[in-house]
Amino acid sequence: MNRTATPALRPFLPADTPVLAAIFAAAIEELTGDDYSETQQEAWAATADDEDAFGKKLASELTLIATLQSAPVGFASLKGKDQIDMLYVHPGAAGQGVASMLLDALERLAGSRGANSITVDASDNAQSFFARRGYVAKQRNSVTVNGEWLANTTMQKTLSNGGHKP
């Protein structure tokens, strides 16, 4: 991918579902191996196998898509006014500011919806990213996904000025 390209954001469209399911699976398979077993990764990635259900979930939340040269490379969704449900970036676009751009946008949206803070259940591999962005670990969780136990950490960030940066 062209490293000089600047990511852009746009709203989710139902037609995006197959490519977002592929980004979701690729991110899990290629970026979480240090923290989760192969069996855990397969169970987690399989949650997008039912594209119809995956698309309905994305459509039911405020989902933004990050693009590089018009091609989707990542996505994030806000559940309710203050919970980050998903934030995934394709491994080929990792390290290019895509996740930061998506997170900034969700924080602004949460603030505009009246949230004073925002929470995320961060996977072990994403914890340091959220910590660098001012999120504080609140509790460890174990969740069952397709018969496999996966650990994550609920993290929270207080939004200043209603989520808007000064």
C-alpha positions, 0 to 999 in steps of 0.5 A, a space after each residue: 500500500 502507498 504509505 504516503 496516502 492519507 486515510 479518509 473516513 466514510 459511513 458504513 454501507 451494507 455493501 461493505 459487509 464482505 470486505 469488512 468481514 475480511 478485514 476483521 478476520 485478517 486483523 485477528 489472524 495476523 495481529 493477535 497471535 502473540 496474545 491468543 492461541 490459534 484455536 481462540 483466533 479461529 473462534 473469534 474470526 468465525 464471528 464474521 462468518 455469518 456475513 448477514 448477521 455481521 452486517 446487521 450488527 455493523 448497521 445497528 451501530 454507528 460504524 465508520 470505515 477508513 479508506 486508503 485510496 478509496 479502498 476500505 482498510 479498517 472500521 470502527 463502531 460505536 454502540 450506544 453513545 459511549 461504547 466502542 464495540 469494534 475497531 479493526 484495521 487490515 494488517 497491510 494498513 497497520 501503523 499508518 494512523 488508521 486506528 488513531 483516525 477511527 478512534 479520534 472520530 468515535 471519541 468526537 461522536 461519543 462527545 457529541 452524543 453527550 458522553 463524558 467518558 468512553 469505554 472499550 473491551 480491548 483485546 490483549 493485543 490492543 491494550 497498549 494502543 488504547 493505553 497510549 491514547 489515555 484509556 485506563 484499565 478498569 477490569 479483566 474479562 473472560 468471554 466465550 466466543 464460539 466455545 473458546 474463552 478469550 480474555 480482554 480488558 475493559 478500558 475507559 477514557 474521560 472525554 474532555 470538553 464533551 469529546 472535542 479537542 480544544 
